[in-house]
Amino acid sequence: MSFDDLGINPALSKVLAAQGITSPFPIQTATLPDAISGRDVLGRGQTGSGKTLAFGLAMLTRLAGRRAKPHQPLGLVLAPTRELAMQIQDSLSPLMAAVNLKSRLIAGGMPYGQQIQALRSGVPILIATPGRLIDLMERGDVRLGSTEIVVLDEADQMADMGFLPAMKQILDTCKSGGQRLLFSATLDKGVGRLVNAYLREPVDHSVDTGQATVSTMDHHVLVVHPEDRDAVIAQISARQGRTLIFARTKHGADKLAKKIAAQGVPVGALHGGKTQATRTRTLKDFKTGTIRTLVATNVAARGIHVDDISLVVHFDAPTDPKDYLHRAGRTARAGESGTVVTMTAPRQQRTVQHMTDRCGVKPVVTRVRPSSSELVTITGSREPSGRPWVATSPDVKKRNPSRKTRDGQRPRSSQGSARGRRAATPTSSKRNKHVKAATSS
């Protein structure tokens, strides 16, 4: 079956064909006809199953050529994180141009001014995170009474991050009787109640709900003595191929990335404590291959879509099965193969086994040492150069501490004091408490 057979706008098919996309994924085949016809859809499938095109093609087909009044979008895509929202925007932008539609990314950590200006001029589609969207709603810059189509992408992850009340508040203000498309791996954490309250007789399509047990994904537990952990992870990081390593905390991710860089491996760190500019640049470097190893907290498991990640490493073993599945879902995407490795000390081996049992995963357990043949076979590890690697583009340009004014004092920033800069930033007078969740790890 082709995309044309599913009923999408012919102009969209041409763009997909030019990108080499000619065969729809199962989730797209299942949901597109119902979504294009205007039905409410509940789509369930593993991360990487093609959900962005599933809802994106339906929305663009239904809204093709439409214009929006100022501050009144016609379509809304809600995503849990800025990174996922940005990737949805990047994926759909070429398609929007083909059907004379425009969109605007509405997310925290980005300037208000450009977002507000776009809303004033009228933009048909918003791709947003809940916190910033609530802010702009309370300021009066967004009015959702004309929003006909609402997509909740990764709804279970938004609920995990504390956004369930925000999702309800947003849906309550959208056009009555409009279309709702909800995509979620699970229906727990209140998502099931959300479906019952806001979707009208939804068509339920479940595809590849086996999640981490897919046949293209190999699972391993590496039992490593604590004194060998740093050497083992450095050798894994030096492998060929794109590697994503998960640490439990922001501090732990930064510390581990520094250790890996000191061994000569180009590496980046990604977590909620980084500025948006730094996160965007780091993710871009990882996608383009400038760095092939990324150390992250769970923020990267919340919808980060990077192709060709062949190895996922749990440096700090997750305690929640759902975290394991979200992390593991970064590899073996779109039919590709991948390997998932969990590192554990001998004393924690039983705890890790209990967690993988709850995931329905049967990993191969292997004791490894640095440079051992088993480590090389499972991960493709190599000996790093040992020459410290330093990023070529620092996060922030440092001021010249030697530059002084005539009175011998360092000059004050033209932006004023930190207090003044905070005061100059537009904020809602009634800040929604769920905004904090958007910057958590």
N, C-alpha and C positions, 0 to 999 in steps of 0.2 A: 504494500500500500504506500502511495506517495503522499506528500503534503497536500497536493492539489486534491487528492481523493478525500482528504479529511475536511476540506471546505475552507481553507485559509485563503486570504486575498492573494490573487496571482502575482502581484508585485512582490509579496513577501517570499513566495516560492523562488522567484528569480534571484533575490538576494541570497537566500540559503544555498541555492545551486552554485552561485559564484563563490561561496565560502566552502564548497565541497560537501555540503550537508544535503543529502538527497533522500535518506531513509529515516523516517521518524523512529524514536525510541518507543518502547512499549507504553510508558506513561503518557506520551504525546498521542499515540494512536488511541489510547483508551479515553482520554479526557477531552481532546480537542472538539470532536463533533458536538458533545453535550455543552461545552463551554461556549462554542460559537453560536449555538442555538439559543443561548441565554439562560440555560439551566444553572442552578447553584451546584457546585462541584466540590466534593471532598476527595482530595487526591492524597494517597499514601504511598510512599516509596522511599527507598534509601537515598541518601545524599549522593549526588552524581548521576541520578537516573534521568535527568533531562527536564526537571520541573520548570526551569526558567522559561524555556521555549514553550512548554505546555501552556502556561498561563499567559505568557507574553504574546504568542501568536494569536491566541483567542482575543485578548484585549485589543490588540492592534487591528485585527480584522473587524471587530465590532465598532471601533471608534475611528476608523480610517477617514481622513479628510475633515474631521470635526474640529470646530473652534471652541475655545472656552472663554467665558467672561472673566474679567479681572477677579482674582482671588477665589475663583470657583472652578476647581479642576473637575474633569469628567471621570477620570480613572485614578485609582490609588493602589500602589503596591507597597505593602508594609513589610519590612525586614528587620531582623533582630539587631544587626550590627551595621556600622558604617561601611565596613569592608564588603559585606554581602550586598548592601544597597549600591555601592559603587560598581560592583561587578555586574549586577543586574542592569544598571545604566549602560555600562560598556557593551553588554551583550545585545541590548535592545536598540541602542542608538542607530546603527546602520539600517535596521528594519523600520524604525520610525520614519526615517527620511524617505523611504520608499512609498509610504502611505500618507505623506504630508502631515505628520504629527511631530510634536515636540514634548520633551519631558524636562523635569527639573529634579535634581537630587536635593533632598531636604534631610540633613543629618547634622548631628552635633559635631563640634570641633571644626566647623567651617564657618566662614563669615556670614552673618545674617544679611548684610546688605544686598549681595547678589541674589540670594534666595528671595528676599522680599521684592526686589525689582522684577524678577521673573514672574512672581505671583501677580504683581500689579498689571503686567502686560497681558496676562492671561496665558496659562499653560495647560494643555489638555490632560497631561499625565504627571502625577507626582510619584517619585520613588523615595520612600521616607523611612526613617527610624522613628519609633513611637515618641521618644522624649522630645526631640526637636519639633515634631509635628504638633504635639500638645502645646508646646511653647508658642508656636505661631498661631495656633487656634485661639489661645487665650489672649494674644495680642490683637486679634481681629484680622490678621493677615491671611488666614486660610478659612474659608467657609465651605463645608463639605455637603451642604444641602443639595447640590447639583451633582454630586459624585455618584455615578450610576454603577460603576464596576469597582469592587474592592477585592484585592488579593491579599491574603495573609500567608506569607511565605515562611516556612519553618516555624509554624505557630507554636509547636511544643517547646522550641528553644526560646521563643519570646516569653512563654509562660515560665520557663525555668529561670529567666533573668528578671522576673518580677513585673512583667509588662501586661499581665492579664487584665488588671483594672484599666490600664491605658487603652488596650485593644477594645474593651467594652465601651469606654468613653468615646473613642473614635467611631466605632460602628453605630453608636446611638445617634450621632450627628449626621451620618451619611443619608443619602436619599432613601426614603422609605420605598420598599419594593424593589430596590436595586439588586444587581447580581453580586453574589459572594462566592469567591473561589478560595478555598482554604486547603493549604498543602502542609502536611505534618507527618512525621515518621510514626508518632504515637498519638493517642488521644487521652493521655493522662495529664496531670497537673491542671485540671480544669478545662482542657481543650475540648473534651467531649461535651461539657455543659455549654461551651461557647458555640459549638456546632448546633446543639439543640435549640439554643436561644436565637441565633442569628441567620441560620441557613434554612431556606424553605424547601422541604422535600429534596434534599441534596442527592445527587447521583454519587455513589461511593465507588471509587476506583482504587484498588490496592494492587500495587506492582512491586515485586522484589522486596517484600517486607522482611525477608530473611536477614537483611542488613549485613552485619559483619561476617556471616557464615557463607557468603557467596564463594563459589568455587574458584574464582580468580584471585582470591586473597589467601596467602599463607600466614599462619599464626605461629609464633615462637615465643617461648619464655627462656631468657638467658639468665642463668643463675651465676652471679658474679660476686666475688668477695669484695667487700667495701674498699679495700686498698687498691683494687684493680679498676674501679669504676671509671676514674678519670682517663686512664690509658685506653680502656676499651671504647669509651664513647668518642675519644679523639680519633681512634683508628676507624671507627664506623663513619665518622663525619668526613674522613678523607676519601671515602669511596667515590667511585664514578656514579653519577646519577643524582637525582634530586632527592634530598633527605629532609624530613620534618621530624624534629625532636620535641617532645613535650616535657615541660617542667611544671611543678606544682604551683609555684609562686612567681610573681614578677621579679623579685630579687633573685630567686633561684635561676630564672631564665637568663637574666643579665650576667650573673656570676658564671654560669656554665658557658655562655657564649664567649666570655672573655678568656676562659680556660682553653676553649677550642681554638680561638684566634691565636692565642699564644703558641699553639702547636703548629701554626702555619696554615690553618684552614680558613678560607673565606666564609664568613658566617654572619648572620644577622639575628637580632632578637625582636620578637613581636609580642606585645602585650598591651593591656589597657592603660598602663602608666606612661606610654610613649605619646608624644604629640601626634596629632593627625598627620601632619606633614611627614614626620619620621616614619609612621606606620605605612603611609602610602608609598614612600620611597623604598622602604625595606621590602614591601610586598612586590613592588615593581622589579627590584633587583633580583628577587627570588624567581619571579616569572621569566625574566630575560636571561637568567643564568649567570649574572654578575656574581651572585652568591648561590651556591648549590646546597647549602645547609642552612636551615632556619630553626631556631630554638624559640618555642612559643608556649604560652599558657593556653588555657582552654578557649581564649578568644579566637584562636585560629581554627578551632574545631567548630565554631559556631557559624558555619556557612562560608568559609574561605574555599574558593574553587580555583585550584591551580592544577593544570594538567601535568601529567608525567611525574607525579610524585611516586617513586618506586619503592620507597621505604619509609615507614612511620615507626618511630622509636618512642616508647614510653620510658623515658629516663627515670621519672618518678611514676611508679605504677598508679593508675587511677583506682579509687575506691568505689566509685559508682559505675555499675555496668553501662549506664547510658553514656557516661563520659568516654568509656572505652569504645563504644560503638561510634560516637561522633568523631573521635580522634581517628579511629581506624578507617572511617569513611573518607579520609583525605586521599587514600590510595585505592588502586583497583577501580578507577572511575571509567565510565563509558566503555566497559568491556576490556580494559587493559588489566594486566596482572599487577600484583603488588604484594609486599611483605610487611607484616606487622610484628614488631619485636617489643616485648616487655622485659625490662631489666629488673632483677630483684636480687636481694641478698638471700643467702640460704635460710635465714630465720623468718623471712617474710614469704617464703615460697608457698606455704599452705594458704596464706591469706590471698595471694594472687590466684591460686588455683580455684578458690571459692568464688572469686570475682568472675573469672573466665567461665566457670560452670554456669553462673547466673546469666551470662551473655549467650550461652549456647555454643561456645567456642571450645574446641579441643586442640590446644596448642601443643607443639612439640617442645618438650623441656630438655634443655641442654646446658651442661656446666661448661663455661668457657673461661679462658685466660687471655690476656693480651697476646695477639699474633697467633693464637691457636688456629689450627686448620678448620675446626668447627665454626669459629667466628668468621673466618674468611668465606667459607662455603655458604653460610646463612645470610650474611650481610654484604659480602664483597668488600670487607674492610681492607684498608691499606695503611702502611706506616706514613704518618704525616711528615712534612718536611722538617718540622722543628724550628723553622724560621718564622718568627711572629708575623702575623698578617695584620695590617692596619687599614681600616676603611679609608678610601680616597676622598669621600665627601662627608665631613663632620656634620653632626646634627645642627649645630649652631655656630655661626661665625663668632669667634671670640673677639671681644674688644681689645684694643691695644692698651695694656695697663700702664705703659710708659707715657701715653698722651695725657698731658695735664693742662689745666687752664693757667692763666697768668698767676693766680694766687696759689698755685701748687696743688689744687684739688682736682680730682677727676671730674670731667664734665658730666652733668646730669643728662639723662636720655631726653630727647626731644618729645618723647611720648609722655613724659612726666613720671611721677612716682608709680610704684606698683598699685597703690591705692587708687591713684587717678586713672590708671589703665583699666582697673576693674570697673570703676564707675562709668567709664566710657563705653563699656560693652553692653549692648542692648540685652536686657533680660526681662523675663516676664515678671510682673509685679506679684504674680501668684505662681511661683515656680512649682511645677509638678514634681512630686517626690520620687517619681519613677525615672527621672532623667539620670539620676546617679547610676542606675543600672546600665546605661548605655556605655559607660566608660569603665565598667568593671572587667576584671579578667575572667 
